[in-house]
Amino acid sequence: MLKRYLPYLAFAVVVVACDKNKLETRPSLKIKNVNTSEVFPGQQLIVTLEYKDKEGDLGNGFVTYVRNRLNGTPLDPLLDKTDTVERPLPDFPKTTTGDIEVKIDYAFMDEDPGTPEIPATPTTPAIPAVPVNDTMIFKFYVKDAEGNVSDTLSTGTIVERAK
């Protein structure tokens, strides 16, 4: 008799185990939108993250992003800025799903000044400065008010266009 119901029991276990729509205590993230893959002087990179959180307690939590430069040329240590930014999220009513918009200014991405101008001498002409584009990805995660940390997401390649 058990053999008769075993396939139904196995099917029920698989269906219950594969239910991915359940909310969890640990927040989950999804990149909903990235406004551009190229950022020019004066522009912002705007990344919209969609979150899900069982307790809905992301208000007063934190969103963190990490810049990962992909260029092979190392920066002068005096020019190298911090790569990790942690921003507090405002207090907002508890909600299990929603969006977080992260705005990253061009100035944060612009680290490499390129080659400076070489002034003219009596025997040689001036050599103009050569600005350098920078290629990077950004990684994002959130921490809710109780300290639960989400998974980490990465953008595609972002190019900071030189001045």
N, C-alpha and C positions, 0 to 999 in steps of 0.2 A: 504494500500500500504506500509506503514511503517513496518508492521509486516512481509512483504515479504523480506525486505532488512535487518531487524534487526539481523538475524543470521550472515550475511556477515559482517555487521558493528562490531558486537561483536568479530568475528574472527580476523578482522583487528586490533582492539584495543589490543587484547591479543598478537598478533604477534609483534606489535610495542613495547608494554610494556615489553616483554620478551627478547628483543634484548640485549644480554650481551656483545657483541663484541665492543661496543662503548668505545672509550677512554675517560677518565675523567680528569679534572684538577688535582684532587687528585691522586697521583701515586698509582698504585696497584703493589703488589708483589706476587711472587710465589716461593717456594723453588724448584729449579731445580735439585740440587744435594747436598748431604752431603757425603764427601769422606769416612767417617768411623763412626762407633758408639763407637769405643774404641780408645782412644788416649794414646800412650805410651810415655815415656820420649824421648825428642828430635823430636817428631812428631808435626804436626799441624793439627788442624781441619780446613777443607776448605769447606765453604758453598757457593754455587753458587745460587744467587738470580736472578730471571728473573723479570724485571720491565716493566711496561707500563705507559706512561705519555703523556697526550694530547699535552702539550706544548714542551715536550722533553727537559725540563730544569733541569735535575738532575745533570748536570755538575755544579760544585761549590756548590752542595748541601751537605748533610750529610747522612751517614749510621750509625745507632746506634744499638748496640747489648747489651742485658742484660742477664747475667748469673743468673740462678735460681737454686741454690743448692737444691737437693732433700733429702740429708742425714738428718737424724733427730738429729744428734749430733751437737750442736752449736760449732762454732769456738771460740778460744781465741780472744778477740777483738784486741789484738796486732798483730795477724796473718791475720785477715780478710782484704782482698783486696777489692778494689772497684768492684762492680758487673756490672756497666754500662760504656760502652765505646762509645764515639761519634767520628767518624772519618770523616774528610772532604773528599768529592769525588773530583777527579781532574777535571779540566776544560776539557770538551770534546765536540765535535760538537753536536748540538741538534739532538736528535733521539728519536722517540716515544717508541721504544722497545729496549731492550738490556739486558745484563747480568752484574751483579756486583759480583766479587769474594771476599769473606771475609776470611782472614786467621787469625786464632786464635792460638797463640803459646801454647804449653803445659804449660809453666811457668805461664800463666794467669789462667789456670784451677787448677794448683797445689797449694792448700792452706793448706790442712790439713797435718801436718808433721807426724801424727800418734803418737805412743808412743816412746819416746826417749830410747836409750840404757841405761840400769842401770848397772853401773860398778860393777865389782866383789869386794867383801869385803873379809877379811881373813876367814870369816865363810860361805859365800854364793858365788855361781858362778855368772858370769855376765849374765844379761838377755838381749838378742839382741833387737834392735829396731824393732818395728812392723809398717811398712808403711801401709797407709790406702788408698783404692780406693775412688774416689769421684764420685757421680752420679749427673747429672745436665741436664737441658735443656737450650737452648738459644732462646731468642726472638729477632726479627729483625724488624726494620722499617726504612724508608728513609724520608728525608725532601728535597724537591726540592729548587731551588734557590729563589723561591717566598715565601717559607715558608709553602707550602702545605705538610701535613704529610700523609704518606700511612697508610694502615691497618698494624696490627702487626701480624707477623707469628712466630710460634714456631717449633723448631726442635723436633725430637723424643728424647728419652733418650740417652745421651752421657755419657760414663764412662771414667774418667781419671784414668788410671792404675798407681798405686803407683810405685815408684822407686824400 
